[in-house]
Amino acid sequence: MTAVTRGELHIIGVDPADVGAAVCVVRCVGGVARTGQEYETGSLVLDRIEWYGHSVDAVDPPHSAKVRLVGEGAARLRPRTVISTDGPRRYGYVGPPELWRAAEHAPGGRIVRGRDDFEAWAAEQDPGDFAEPFTYVVGGDGFLRLAPRRSEHVACAGREHVLAAGEVAFGRSAGRPEAVEVSNLSTGYCPDADCWPAVAAALDRAGVARPERFTHEIVFRRCTGCGELGIVRDGDFVCVFCGRALPAAAVDVGLS
């Protein structure tokens, strides 16, 4: 199937329906959402829309609805993300509210649209700063944004949704800038490792050589027992806060 028109849905809640499907409460935030549309580059198809108990063919902004999404991307759906017929999902902030409030007046990350932008930014950094990774996000426009390592990702992003977030360490190879380490480590946005294509494209636009995938892939899960957000280490899906088993599917990540 192909999309009839552009659609953009903000995921509010997710209930796994069966293998390869999920029932979600959503808000339409862009275009018109219609049954049959493909989302996230074809990994999801909008199978059904229910509005106030009635089956409908479409929903438009700013209305909410219950929808059924089918496809291999269903297992990765989670609250506070935005899916679009135009491309990859966008991640919303899921960290502490106080950091969100503080980010309102914090400087945003430097936008890097090309090699000249990157070199200008690099020239402004102290050489010693390159001994540690920098904070990065990929904005909804697909461009890299860079900030000092201890900067909050939500501030770097200007409190906007992102395509990806994490940490990146830079070096030089034959005079060309190179991303020698790249991760999706961001407890503010908790991006899935499959956001790598957005990172790769942003680094390519910036004229920065890169690896073929994340050098450090982080798996995030929120415990359904104590509610704490944690990182899965060495494949051990156990909450370090209360000892309960963590959900196997990324659908359980996020605040609700």
KEPAZA-932500 format. One record per residue (C-alpha): residue in three letters; x, y, z. Coordinates in Angstrom, 1 decimal, m for minus. Layout:
REM KEPAZA-932500
code ala px X py Y pz Z .
...
//
This chain:
REM KEPAZA-932500
code met px 0.0 py 0.0 pz 0.0 .
code thr px 1.1 py 3.6 pz m0.5 .
code ala px 0.1 py 6.7 pz 1.5 .
code val px m2.8 py 8.7 pz 0.1 .
code thr px m1.8 py 11.9 pz 1.8 .
code arg px 0.6 py 13.0 pz 4.5 .
code gly px m0.2 py 12.0 pz 8.1 .
code glu px 1.5 py 12.5 pz 11.4 .
code leu px 0.4 py 10.9 pz 14.7 .
code his px 1.5 py 11.6 pz 18.2 .
code ile px 1.4 py 8.3 pz 20.2 .
code ile px m0.2 py 8.8 pz 23.6 .
code gly px m0.7 py 5.2 pz 24.8 .
code val px 0.1 py 1.7 pz 23.4 .
code asp px m1.5 py m1.7 pz 23.9 .
code pro px 0.0 py m4.6 pz 22.0 .
code ala px m2.8 py m6.3 pz 20.1 .
code asp px m1.1 py m9.4 pz 18.7 .
code val px 2.2 py m10.3 pz 16.9 .
code gly px 2.9 py m7.5 pz 14.4 .
code ala px 0.1 py m5.2 pz 15.6 .
code ala px m0.6 py m2.6 pz 18.2 .
code val px m3.7 py m0.6 pz 19.3 .
code cys px m2.8 py 3.0 pz 20.1 .
code val px m4.4 py 6.1 pz 21.4 .
code val px m3.1 py 8.9 pz 19.2 .
code arg px m3.5 py 12.6 pz 18.4 .
code cys px m3.3 py 13.7 pz 14.8 .
code val px m0.7 py 16.5 pz 14.7 .
code gly px m0.1 py 16.9 pz 11.0 .
code gly px m1.8 py 16.3 pz 7.7 .
code val px m4.7 py 13.8 pz 7.6 .
code ala px m4.4 py 10.3 pz 8.9 .
code arg px m6.2 py 7.8 pz 6.7 .
code thr px m6.6 py 4.0 pz 6.8 .
code gly px m4.2 py 2.4 pz 4.5 .
code gln px m1.4 py 4.9 pz 5.0 .
code glu px 2.1 py 3.6 pz 5.5 .
code tyr px 4.2 py 5.1 pz 8.3 .
code glu px 7.9 py 4.9 pz 9.2 .
code thr px 9.0 py 4.1 pz 5.7 .
code gly px 6.5 py 1.3 pz 5.3 .
code ser px 7.2 py m0.5 pz 8.6 .
code leu px 3.6 py 0.3 pz 9.7 .
code val px 0.2 py 0.5 pz 8.1 .
code leu px m2.7 py 2.3 pz 9.6 .
code asp px m5.3 py m0.5 pz 9.6 .
code arg px m8.2 py 1.0 pz 11.6 .
code ile px m9.4 py 4.3 pz 13.1 .
code glu px m12.0 py 4.5 pz 15.9 .
code trp px m13.4 py 7.9 pz 16.9 .
code tyr px m15.8 py 8.0 pz 19.8 .
code gly px m16.7 py 4.4 pz 19.3 .
code his px m17.3 py 4.6 pz 15.6 .
code ser px m15.1 py 3.3 pz 12.8 .
code val px m14.0 py 6.1 pz 10.5 .
code asp px m11.7 py 6.4 pz 7.4 .
code ala px m9.7 py 9.5 pz 8.5 .
code val px m8.9 py 11.8 pz 11.4 .
code asp px m7.3 py 15.3 pz 11.2 .
code pro px m5.7 py 17.7 pz 13.6 .
code pro px m6.1 py 18.3 pz 16.5 .
code his px m8.4 py 15.3 pz 17.1 .
code ser px m7.5 py 12.1 pz 19.0 .
code ala px m8.6 py 8.6 pz 18.1 .
code lys px m7.9 py 4.9 pz 18.8 .
code val px m6.1 py 3.3 pz 15.9 .
code arg px m4.7 py m0.1 pz 15.0 .
code leu px m1.3 py m0.2 pz 13.4 .
code val px 0.1 py m3.3 pz 11.8 .
code gly px 3.6 py m4.2 pz 10.6 .
code glu px 7.1 py m5.1 pz 11.8 .
code gly px 7.4 py m1.6 pz 13.5 .
code ala px 4.5 py m2.3 pz 15.9 .
code ala px 6.7 py m3.8 pz 18.5 .
code arg px 8.8 py m0.6 pz 18.7 .
code leu px 5.9 py 1.8 pz 19.3 .
code arg px 5.8 py 3.7 pz 22.6 .
code pro px 4.3 py 6.8 pz 24.1 .
code arg px 5.6 py 10.3 pz 23.4 .
code thr px 6.8 py 9.5 pz 19.9 .
code val px 5.6 py 10.9 pz 16.7 .
code ile px 5.2 py 8.7 pz 13.6 .
code ser px 4.9 py 10.1 pz 10.1 .
code thr px 4.2 py 9.0 pz 6.6 .
code asp px 7.2 py 11.2 pz 5.6 .
code gly px 9.8 py 9.2 pz 7.3 .
code pro px 11.3 py 8.0 pz 10.6 .
code arg px 9.7 py 8.4 pz 14.1 .
code arg px 10.5 py 11.3 pz 16.3 .
code tyr px 11.2 py 10.9 pz 20.0 .
code gly px 9.7 py 13.2 pz 22.6 .
code tyr px 11.3 py 14.0 pz 26.0 .
code val px 10.6 py 11.5 pz 28.7 .
code gly px 13.1 py 12.7 pz 31.4 .
code pro px 12.6 py 14.6 pz 34.7 .
code pro px 10.2 py 17.6 pz 34.4 .
code glu px 12.6 py 19.9 pz 36.2 .
code leu px 15.2 py 19.4 pz 33.4 .
code trp px 12.5 py 20.2 pz 30.8 .
code arg px 11.7 py 23.4 pz 32.6 .
code ala px 15.3 py 24.4 pz 32.9 .
code ala px 15.9 py 23.8 pz 29.2 .
code glu px 13.5 py 26.6 pz 28.3 .
code his px 16.2 py 29.2 pz 28.9 .
code ala px 19.3 py 27.1 pz 28.2 .
code pro px 21.3 py 27.5 pz 25.0 .
code gly px 20.5 py 25.0 pz 22.2 .
code gly px 23.0 py 22.9 pz 20.4 .
code arg px 25.0 py 24.2 pz 17.4 .
code ile px 23.2 py 23.2 pz 14.2 .
code val px 25.6 py 21.5 pz 11.7 .
code arg px 24.3 py 21.6 pz 8.2 .
code gly px 27.6 py 20.9 pz 6.4 .
code arg px 31.4 py 20.5 pz 6.6 .
code asp px 31.9 py 24.2 pz 7.0 .
code asp px 29.6 py 24.4 pz 9.9 .
code phe px 31.3 py 21.5 pz 11.6 .
code glu px 34.8 py 23.0 pz 11.1 .
code ala px 33.7 py 26.3 pz 12.5 .
code trp px 32.2 py 24.6 pz 15.5 .
code ala px 35.3 py 22.5 pz 16.1 .
code ala px 37.6 py 25.5 pz 15.9 .
code glu px 35.7 py 27.1 pz 18.8 .
code gln px 36.2 py 24.1 pz 21.1 .
code asp px 39.1 py 23.8 pz 23.5 .
code pro px 41.4 py 20.9 pz 22.2 .
code gly px 41.1 py 19.2 pz 25.5 .
code asp px 37.3 py 19.0 pz 25.1 .
code phe px 37.8 py 16.3 pz 22.4 .
code ala px 39.1 py 13.9 pz 25.0 .
code glu px 35.4 py 13.2 pz 25.9 .
code pro px 32.3 py 12.7 pz 23.8 .
code phe px 29.9 py 15.5 pz 23.1 .
code thr px 26.2 py 15.6 pz 23.5 .
code tyr px 24.3 py 15.4 pz 20.2 .
code val px 20.8 py 15.2 pz 18.9 .
code val px 19.4 py 14.9 pz 15.3 .
code gly px 16.6 py 17.4 pz 15.0 .
code gly px 13.4 py 16.9 pz 13.1 .
code asp px 15.0 py 18.6 pz 10.2 .
code gly px 17.6 py 15.8 pz 10.0 .
code phe px 20.6 py 18.0 pz 11.0 .
code leu px 23.1 py 17.3 pz 13.7 .
code arg px 23.1 py 19.5 pz 16.8 .
code leu px 26.1 py 19.5 pz 19.1 .
code ala px 26.7 py 20.6 pz 22.7 .
code pro px 29.2 py 20.0 pz 25.5 .
code arg px 29.1 py 16.5 pz 27.0 .
code arg px 27.4 py 17.5 pz 30.2 .
code ser px 24.6 py 19.4 pz 28.4 .
code glu px 21.1 py 18.0 pz 28.7 .
code his px 19.8 py 16.5 pz 25.5 .
code val px 16.5 py 18.3 pz 25.9 .
code ala px 18.4 py 21.7 pz 26.0 .
code cys px 20.5 py 20.7 pz 23.0 .
code ala px 17.3 py 20.0 pz 21.1 .
code gly px 15.5 py 23.2 pz 22.2 .
code arg px 12.9 py 21.0 pz 23.9 .
code glu px 11.8 py 19.7 pz 20.5 .
code his px 11.2 py 16.1 pz 19.3 .
code val px 14.3 py 14.5 pz 17.8 .
code leu px 15.1 py 11.7 pz 15.3 .
code ala px 18.0 py 10.5 pz 17.5 .
code ala px 20.1 py 11.5 pz 20.5 .
code gly px 23.2 py 10.3 pz 22.3 .
code glu px 26.9 py 11.0 pz 22.7 .
code val px 29.6 py 11.2 pz 20.0 .
code ala px 33.4 py 11.4 pz 20.2 .
code phe px 35.4 py 13.0 pz 17.3 .
code gly px 38.9 py 12.4 pz 15.9 .
code arg px 40.7 py 13.0 pz 12.7 .
code ser px 41.6 py 10.6 pz 9.9 .
code ala px 43.8 py 11.9 pz 7.1 .
code gly px 42.8 py 15.4 pz 8.0 .
code arg px 39.0 py 14.6 pz 7.8 .
code pro px 36.8 py 14.8 pz 10.9 .
code glu px 35.6 py 11.4 pz 12.0 .
code ala px 33.1 py 10.1 pz 14.5 .
code val px 35.1 py 7.5 pz 16.3 .
code glu px 32.5 py 6.6 pz 18.9 .
code val px 28.7 py 7.1 pz 18.6 .
code ser px 26.0 py 5.9 pz 21.0 .
code asn px 22.2 py 6.4 pz 21.5 .
code leu px 22.8 py 7.1 pz 25.2 .
code ser px 20.2 py 9.7 pz 26.2 .
code thr px 18.0 py 9.1 pz 29.2 .
code gly px 16.0 py 12.2 pz 28.3 .
code tyr px 14.8 py 10.8 pz 25.0 .
code cys px 15.6 py 7.0 pz 25.2 .
code pro px 15.9 py 6.5 pz 21.5 .
code asp px 15.9 py 2.9 pz 20.1 .
code ala px 19.0 py 1.7 pz 18.4 .
code asp px 17.2 py 1.6 pz 15.1 .
code cys px 17.5 py 5.4 pz 15.0 .
code trp px 20.9 py 4.9 pz 13.5 .
code pro px 20.0 py 5.8 pz 9.9 .
code ala px 19.1 py 9.3 pz 11.1 .
code val px 22.4 py 9.6 pz 12.8 .
code ala px 24.3 py 8.3 pz 9.8 .
code ala px 22.6 py 10.7 pz 7.5 .
code ala px 23.2 py 13.7 pz 9.8 .
code leu px 26.9 py 12.8 pz 10.0 .
code asp px 27.1 py 12.4 pz 6.3 .
code arg px 25.6 py 15.9 pz 5.8 .
code ala px 28.1 py 17.3 pz 8.2 .
code gly px 31.0 py 15.8 pz 6.2 .
code val px 32.1 py 13.6 pz 9.1 .
code ala px 33.4 py 10.1 pz 8.5 .
code arg px 31.5 py 7.5 pz 10.6 .
code pro px 31.2 py 3.8 pz 11.6 .
code glu px 28.6 py 1.6 pz 10.0 .
code arg px 26.5 py 1.5 pz 13.2 .
code phe px 26.5 py 2.7 pz 16.8 .
code thr px 29.8 py 1.8 pz 18.5 .
code his px 27.7 py 1.6 pz 21.8 .
code glu px 24.1 py 0.5 pz 21.4 .
code ile px 21.9 py 1.2 pz 24.5 .
code val px 18.7 py m0.6 pz 25.3 .
code phe px 16.2 py 1.3 pz 27.5 .
code arg px 13.3 py m0.2 pz 29.5 .
code arg px 10.9 py 1.2 pz 32.1 .
code cys px 10.1 py m1.2 pz 34.9 .
code thr px 6.4 py m2.0 pz 35.1 .
code gly px 6.9 py m2.7 pz 38.9 .
code cys px 8.7 py 0.4 pz 40.3 .
code gly px 8.4 py 2.6 pz 37.3 .
code glu px 12.1 py 3.4 pz 37.2 .
code leu px 13.8 py 3.9 pz 33.8 .
code gly px 16.9 py 1.8 pz 33.4 .
code ile px 19.5 py 0.6 pz 30.9 .
code val px 19.6 py m3.1 pz 30.0 .
code arg px 23.2 py m4.2 pz 30.4 .
code asp px 24.7 py m7.4 pz 28.9 .
code gly px 21.3 py m8.6 pz 27.9 .
code asp px 20.1 py m8.9 pz 31.5 .
code phe px 16.5 py m7.7 pz 31.5 .
code val px 16.3 py m7.2 pz 35.3 .
code cys px 15.5 py m3.9 pz 37.0 .
code val px 18.5 py m2.7 pz 39.1 .
code phe px 16.1 py m0.8 pz 41.4 .
code cys px 13.6 py m3.5 pz 42.5 .
code gly px 14.9 py m6.7 pz 40.9 .
code arg px 11.8 py m7.4 pz 38.7 .
code ala px 12.0 py m8.6 pz 35.2 .
code leu px 12.0 py m5.8 pz 32.6 .
code pro px 9.7 py m5.9 pz 29.6 .
code ala px 11.3 py m7.5 pz 26.5 .
code ala px 9.6 py m5.1 pz 24.1 .
code ala px 10.4 py m1.5 pz 23.6 .
code val px 6.6 py m0.7 pz 23.7 .
code asp px 6.9 py m0.4 pz 27.5 .
code val px 9.5 py 2.4 pz 27.5 .
code gly px 8.2 py 5.9 pz 28.2 .
code leu px 6.0 py 7.8 pz 30.6 .
code ser px 2.3 py 7.3 pz 30.7 .
//
